Amino acid sequence: MDLSQKSTENIHFMVEEIIKKLKMATAAAMNPEHFSIERYEDIKDIYELVSSKSNYSISEMEAIVKELGDLRK
């Protein structure tokens, strides 16, 4: 998948991968349709951060979820 291209499909992919990686209990709140293409680079930054580590502390997870929440439409 070419994430250098801004697209709705890439946003869906990245948000779904973030949800899987963090094993989020609140996955329904992070529906990919809730994110705008204008926030693509921010979502990609979070995706790359989440993809770079295998484990997260509770505070890291909370910060990531808060950041995603702030990026929603």
PyRosetta script that sets phi, psi and omega in degrees:
from pyrosetta import init, pose_from_sequence

init()
pose = pose_from_sequence("MDLSQKSTENIHFMVEEIIKKLKMATAAAMNPEHFSIERYEDIKDIYELVSSKSNYSISEMEAIVKELGDLRK")
pose.set_psi(1, 133.1)
pose.set_omega(1, -178.8)
pose.set_phi(2, -94.1)
pose.set_psi(2, 96.9)
pose.set_omega(2, -176.9)
pose.set_phi(3, -80.9)
pose.set_psi(3, -1.5)
pose.set_omega(3, 176.6)
pose.set_phi(4, -75.9)
pose.set_psi(4, -13.7)
pose.set_omega(4, 178.5)
pose.set_phi(5, -95.3)
pose.set_psi(5, 123.5)
pose.set_omega(5, 177.5)
pose.set_phi(6, -73.1)
pose.set_psi(6, 119.5)
pose.set_omega(6, 177.1)
pose.set_phi(7, -155.9)
pose.set_psi(7, 157.3)
pose.set_omega(7, 177.1)
pose.set_phi(8, -62.9)
pose.set_psi(8, -37.5)
pose.set_omega(8, 179.6)
pose.set_phi(9, -62.7)
pose.set_psi(9, -40.4)
pose.set_omega(9, 178.8)
pose.set_phi(10, -67.8)
pose.set_psi(10, -37.0)
pose.set_omega(10, 176.1)
pose.set_phi(11, -62.1)
pose.set_psi(11, -45.5)
pose.set_omega(11, 178.6)
pose.set_phi(12, -57.7)
pose.set_psi(12, -47.3)
pose.set_omega(12, -179.9)
pose.set_phi(13, -59.1)
pose.set_psi(13, -50.2)
pose.set_omega(13, -175.9)
pose.set_phi(14, -64.5)
pose.set_psi(14, -43.7)
pose.set_omega(14, 179.9)
pose.set_phi(15, -64.1)
pose.set_psi(15, -43.2)
pose.set_omega(15, 177.9)
pose.set_phi(16, -61.5)
pose.set_psi(16, -41.0)
pose.set_omega(16, 179.0)
pose.set_phi(17, -66.6)
pose.set_psi(17, -38.7)
pose.set_omega(17, 177.0)
pose.set_phi(18, -62.8)
pose.set_psi(18, -44.7)
pose.set_omega(18, 179.7)
pose.set_phi(19, -60.0)
pose.set_psi(19, -46.6)
pose.set_omega(19, 179.8)
pose.set_phi(20, -62.8)
pose.set_psi(20, -46.4)
pose.set_omega(20, -175.3)
pose.set_phi(21, -63.5)
pose.set_psi(21, -40.8)
pose.set_omega(21, -178.3)
pose.set_phi(22, -86.7)
pose.set_psi(22, -7.0)
pose.set_omega(22, -178.4)
pose.set_phi(23, 51.3)
pose.set_psi(23, 51.8)
pose.set_omega(23, -172.9)
pose.set_phi(24, -72.2)
pose.set_psi(24, 128.6)
pose.set_omega(24, 175.9)
pose.set_phi(25, -75.3)
pose.set_psi(25, -22.6)
pose.set_omega(25, -178.5)
pose.set_phi(26, -100.5)
pose.set_psi(26, 35.6)
pose.set_omega(26, -176.1)
pose.set_phi(27, -58.5)
pose.set_psi(27, -34.8)
pose.set_omega(27, -179.2)
pose.set_phi(28, -62.2)
pose.set_psi(28, -31.0)
pose.set_omega(28, 179.1)
pose.set_phi(29, -72.2)
pose.set_psi(29, -16.4)
pose.set_omega(29, -178.0)
pose.set_phi(30, -109.2)
pose.set_psi(30, 45.5)
pose.set_omega(30, 178.7)
pose.set_phi(31, -63.3)
pose.set_psi(31, 129.1)
pose.set_omega(31, -178.5)
pose.set_phi(32, -56.1)
pose.set_psi(32, -27.7)
pose.set_omega(32, 179.1)
pose.set_phi(33, -66.5)
pose.set_psi(33, -14.5)
pose.set_omega(33, -178.4)
pose.set_phi(34, -81.8)
pose.set_psi(34, -0.1)
pose.set_omega(34, -175.9)
pose.set_phi(35, -112.9)
pose.set_psi(35, 138.2)
pose.set_omega(35, -178.0)
pose.set_phi(36, -92.4)
pose.set_psi(36, 149.1)
pose.set_omega(36, 177.8)
pose.set_phi(37, -62.1)
pose.set_psi(37, -24.8)
pose.set_omega(37, 178.4)
pose.set_phi(38, -65.2)
pose.set_psi(38, -20.9)
pose.set_omega(38, -179.7)
pose.set_phi(39, -99.9)
pose.set_psi(39, 15.4)
pose.set_omega(39, -174.5)
pose.set_phi(40, -52.9)
pose.set_psi(40, -50.6)
pose.set_omega(40, -176.6)
pose.set_phi(41, -62.4)
pose.set_psi(41, -38.2)
pose.set_omega(41, 178.1)
pose.set_phi(42, -65.0)
pose.set_psi(42, -42.8)
pose.set_omega(42, 178.9)
pose.set_phi(43, -64.9)
pose.set_psi(43, -41.7)
pose.set_omega(43, 178.9)
pose.set_phi(44, -62.4)
pose.set_psi(44, -40.2)
pose.set_omega(44, 176.9)
pose.set_phi(45, -59.9)
pose.set_psi(45, -44.4)
pose.set_omega(45, 178.7)
pose.set_phi(46, -65.6)
pose.set_psi(46, -43.0)
pose.set_omega(46, 178.3)
pose.set_phi(47, -57.7)
pose.set_psi(47, -46.0)
pose.set_omega(47, -179.2)
pose.set_phi(48, -65.6)
pose.set_psi(48, -38.4)
pose.set_omega(48, 176.5)
pose.set_phi(49, -62.6)
pose.set_psi(49, -48.5)
pose.set_omega(49, -178.4)
pose.set_phi(50, -64.3)
pose.set_psi(50, -37.9)
pose.set_omega(50, -179.4)
pose.set_phi(51, -70.9)
pose.set_psi(51, -20.6)
pose.set_omega(51, -174.1)
pose.set_phi(52, -82.3)
pose.set_psi(52, -14.9)
pose.set_omega(52, -177.4)
pose.set_phi(53, -123.4)
pose.set_psi(53, 155.5)
pose.set_omega(53, 178.7)
pose.set_phi(54, -100.1)
pose.set_psi(54, -23.9)
pose.set_omega(54, -179.2)
pose.set_phi(55, -133.3)
pose.set_psi(55, 149.6)
pose.set_omega(55, -179.8)
pose.set_phi(56, -133.8)
pose.set_psi(56, 143.6)
pose.set_omega(56, 173.6)
pose.set_phi(57, -76.0)
pose.set_psi(57, 165.4)
pose.set_omega(57, 178.4)
pose.set_phi(58, -60.2)
pose.set_psi(58, -42.2)
pose.set_omega(58, -178.4)
pose.set_phi(59, -67.0)
pose.set_psi(59, -35.7)
pose.set_omega(59, 176.2)
pose.set_phi(60, -65.1)
pose.set_psi(60, -44.0)
pose.set_omega(60, 179.0)
pose.set_phi(61, -62.2)
pose.set_psi(61, -43.2)
pose.set_omega(61, 179.3)
pose.set_phi(62, -62.0)
pose.set_psi(62, -40.8)
pose.set_omega(62, 179.9)
pose.set_phi(63, -65.4)
pose.set_psi(63, -41.1)
pose.set_omega(63, 179.5)
pose.set_phi(64, -65.8)
pose.set_psi(64, -45.1)
pose.set_omega(64, -180.0)
pose.set_phi(65, -63.9)
pose.set_psi(65, -40.0)
pose.set_omega(65, 177.7)
pose.set_phi(66, -63.0)
pose.set_psi(66, -44.4)
pose.set_omega(66, 179.2)
pose.set_phi(67, -61.4)
pose.set_psi(67, -44.3)
pose.set_omega(67, 176.4)
pose.set_phi(68, -60.8)
pose.set_psi(68, -41.8)
pose.set_omega(68, 178.7)
pose.set_phi(69, -61.3)
pose.set_psi(69, -37.8)
pose.set_omega(69, 179.1)
pose.set_phi(70, -68.8)
pose.set_psi(70, -24.3)
pose.set_omega(70, -178.4)
pose.set_phi(71, -86.3)
pose.set_psi(71, -10.3)
pose.set_omega(71, -178.9)
pose.set_phi(72, -66.5)
pose.set_psi(72, 155.1)
pose.set_omega(72, 178.6)
pose.set_phi(73, -62.8)
pose.dump_pdb("model.pdb")
